[in-house]
Amino acid sequence: MINKELLVIPGENKISIINVNKYNIVRIIDVNESGWICGICILNENILFTGDNNEIIREWKIEGDNLILISKKEKSHNNDISYLINIGNGHIASASKDKTIKIW
């Protein structure tokens, strides 16, 4: 479960979760099928999205300390996915180095 005390940081084939109040690493989650994760968006306490340098957006279910892949959108953009943001009502927006923004 992700809460307001936690900072989620993307990396190469991993996501680091840091407690901002205690200044410690809570967990490093390996995401082996991803490339370099460039963007992360938390939809709610159970769902997060990642965007990577392989132009793929993945939807993950958070179960305890694990991420379960729910779906992926291949070739979401024509270049690295730089940013993901929760825009409300269950939708996200993605921005890419291809200079496009898409709503999902």
N, C-alpha and C positions, 0 to 999 in steps of 0.2 A: 504494500500500500504506500502510495506517495502522498506526503502531506507538506504543509507550508514550511516545515523545518528543513526539508530536504532539497538539495540542489542536484539536478540531473545533468551530467556533462557527457557529451558525445565524444567518441574516440574511434580509433581503428579497430573494428570488430568488437567493440565493447562499449558499455555504458557505465559510467561511474556515478554512484549515488553518495553524496556528501551531506552530513548533518551540519548545517550552517551555525547552529547554536553551540555545538560541541567541537567543531572544527576537526572532524574525523571522517574517514571513509567508512561508510556503512556497508557498502557492497559494490563489487565490480561484477557486472553481468556480461558474460561472453555472448556475442551475437555473431557466431561464426559464419553464417551465410551472407552477412552484410559485408560491404567493403568498408571504406571510411565513412562513419556516420557523421553527417554534417549538420543535421537538424533533428531536434526532438520536440514533440508537442504532447503535453499531457491533456487528454480529453476529459478524464475524470479520475477518480482514485483507483479505477480498475483497468483503464485503457490508456495506452500511449501509442504514438506514431513515431517512426523514424524515417528520415530521408537520407540517402547516401550518394556517394560518388558514382554509383552504377545506375543512377536515374530511377531508383526504385523507392516507393513509399511502402512501408510495412506497418500493419496494425498489429499490436501486441496486447494480449490480456496479461495483467499482472496477477500472478497467483503466488502469494507469499514472497519468497525471494527469487522466483522464477518468472521468465517471460515466455508466454505461449503464443506462437505465431497464429494469428487469425486469418489474415489475408495480406496480399501484396499486389501493388499496382506497378507492373513492369513498364518501363519507358514512359514514366509519368511526365518527364521533361526530356529535353534534348541535351542536357548537361547536368552537372552536379546539382543536387537539391540543397540549397543553402539554408533555407528557413522554413519552418512549419509553425503555424500559430492557430490556436483554438479561437474560432470566430463566433462560437455559440451555436445553440440548437443542434449539436451533434456534428457540426461541420468544421473543417479545417481549411486553411489556405496554405499553399506552398509557393515558394519563390525559388527560382533557379538561376544559375549563371547563364542560362539561355535568354535571360531578360524577360521571362514571362512569370505571371502569377496565375495560379489555378485554384479554384474552389472545389472542394470535395465534400 
